[in-house]
Amino acid sequence: MTADVDQWGHGRVTEALREHLSDLRDSITSGGSPDLGAQGIREAVATKLTVRSASTLKPVFNLTGIVLHSNLGRAHLPESAIAAVTAVATRASNLEFDLDSGKRGDRESHVEAMLCELTGAEAATAVNNNAAAVLLALNTLAMDRKVLVSRGELVEIGGSFRVPEIMTRAGCLLKEVGATNRTHAKDYEAAIDGETALLMKVHTSNYRIEGFTARPGEKELARIAGHHGLPFMIDLGSGNLIDFGALGLPEEPTVADAISNGADLVTFSGDKLLGGPQAGLVAGRADLIAQLKANPLKRALRLDKMTLAALAETLKLYSHPEKLRETLPTLRLITRDAHDIRAVAKAVQPAFEAVLGGDYSVGIEAAHSQIGSGSLPVETLPSSAITLAPLSGDDRELRQLSSAFRQLPRPVIGRIHDGALWLDLRCLEDEDATQLVAQLRELEL
Ligand SMILES: *Cc1c(COP(=O)(O)O)cnc(C)c1O
C-alpha cells in the first residue's frame, strides 16, 4: 500500500480503503462471500482510485462528420500553437512587458498587428469568445440606445447565444427592422432616429433563408450608417481569413471583405474557421477599438496568456498561405480529399468486421460531412463512413452499440442514421486510425 499512498496521497487511500471495507461488510451481512485476501483488497482499492482520478475532460474521436463541432471542442490547435502554450504556461513571459522600453506593455500587442494585416483593419482587440466580443461592442457603443438589426438576422447559436438576449444584457434596445425574409435599405433608413446608436448585421451562420428574399448588401448598410454618422458593425461568426473559392470550397465571406465593404467593426470567433483557440476578435476602426479597450468590461473578458500564445501562433501560419492546408488542422480536415478518406475506410473496415462482423453488417458508405459551427450550413463535403447496422434490425441494439463506442477509453462519437451507426472518417487521420482500431477489442457489448 505504500506505493498507493505515494501515488494518491494518504487521505484518498484511507477513504477508498474505508469504503471498500464497508462494501465488504455489507456483502458479508447479505450472505455473500467476497474476496478478503490482502491482494484482492489492494487491487480493488487501486482500481477505485484509478477510476476516481480519471479526467472527465478527455480526447474523443469526432466521427460525427461535423469538423468544427461545438460540443466536441471545435478547432484542433496547430502544433506550433501547442508548443507556444506550453512555453508561456510553464515559465514567466513578457505577456504585458515591453522588452524595448522595460516598461509595462500591452498583452494584445502579441496579436493586434497580425490581425490588422490579415483583415485590413486599422485596429483590433481580442476577448474570451465571439459572444463576449459582441457583448463588449454593443455595451461600449450602444448602451441605453437603439441597435438596428434585420428581423431575418435574429440568430440563435447553439441555444446559448441569441442576438436579442445578448442585446438586452449589453444594455441596448433592439430595434428590429424589415421582415423575416425581406429587409430593405429603406427599412433601416426609416428606423433611424435620435436614439439610434448602431447598425448591426449578423451573419446567419447556421441557417439560410431561401425563396422570396432581400437584404441590403454590406456596402449599402455602411453607406446608410455613414450618412447618419453611426457605426456599422458585422457579427460575422466564423472568422474566415482566406479565399475559400480558391481552395475549391464553397464561398464563405472573409473578415477582410467585411472591412473593405465598409464595416466599422467586425466580430468573429477564434476557434471556428480561423482554426485557433477559443477567442472573440474584433477588427475595425481605431477610434472604436480604443473605446472598446477602455470599457471596464474588457478587463473581465480579456484573454489569458495561453490563449494569446496559441492565437498568435495560429495567426502567424497565415503569413505562409501556401502551407496553410498542412499547418492548420481545421483547413486540412475541411479540404481533405474524398479518396483519402475512402482509403482510410477501406483500411479500417476489416478491423470492424473482425470485432462486430457476427452481429452487425459493416459497410462503407458515401457520407456528407459539414464544416460545422455555423459555416456554410447548407453545403456538404463528400466523405466516407463506416456504417454498422445490427443484423437483428433492433433499434435498442443500435443504441447500445453507440453507447459502447462512447464508453471506450477514447470515446468514439458517431451518429445514428437510417438504422445504422455512422462513423464519418473525415476527421480520422492516420495515427488516430491506428489508435481507433487498437481499442476496438475493448468494446463492451
Ligand atoms: C458562433 C457565433 C457566435 C458565437 O461565437 P462564440 O465564439 O461561440 O462565442 C456569435 N455570432 C455568430 C453569428 C456566430 O456564428
PDBQT file of the ligand as one rigid body, heavy atoms in Angstrom, charges set to zero:
ROOT
HETATM    1  C1  LIG A 501     -20.634  31.251 -33.441  1.00  0.00    +0.000 C 
HETATM    2  C2  LIG A 501     -21.263  32.566 -33.491  1.00  0.00    +0.000 A 
HETATM    3  C3  LIG A 501     -21.315  33.369 -32.351  1.00  0.00    +0.000 A 
HETATM    4  C4  LIG A 501     -20.781  32.914 -31.032  1.00  0.00    +0.000 C 
HETATM    5  O1  LIG A 501     -19.402  32.778 -31.069  1.00  0.00    +0.000 OA
HETATM    6  P1  LIG A 501     -18.602  32.077 -29.869  1.00  0.00    +0.000 P 
HETATM    7  O2  LIG A 501     -17.173  32.221 -30.240  1.00  0.00    +0.000 OA
HETATM    8  O3  LIG A 501     -19.093  30.681 -29.800  1.00  0.00    +0.000 OA
HETATM    9  O4  LIG A 501     -18.950  32.821 -28.624  1.00  0.00    +0.000 OA
HETATM   10  C5  LIG A 501     -21.912  34.609 -32.451  1.00  0.00    +0.000 A 
HETATM   11  N1  LIG A 501     -22.432  35.044 -33.620  1.00  0.00    +0.000 NA
HETATM   12  C6  LIG A 501     -22.416  34.291 -34.746  1.00  0.00    +0.000 A 
HETATM   13  C7  LIG A 501     -23.017  34.836 -35.991  1.00  0.00    +0.000 C 
HETATM   14  C8  LIG A 501     -21.824  33.025 -34.719  1.00  0.00    +0.000 A 
HETATM   15  O5  LIG A 501     -21.789  32.286 -35.831  1.00  0.00    +0.000 OA
ENDROOT
TORSDOF 0
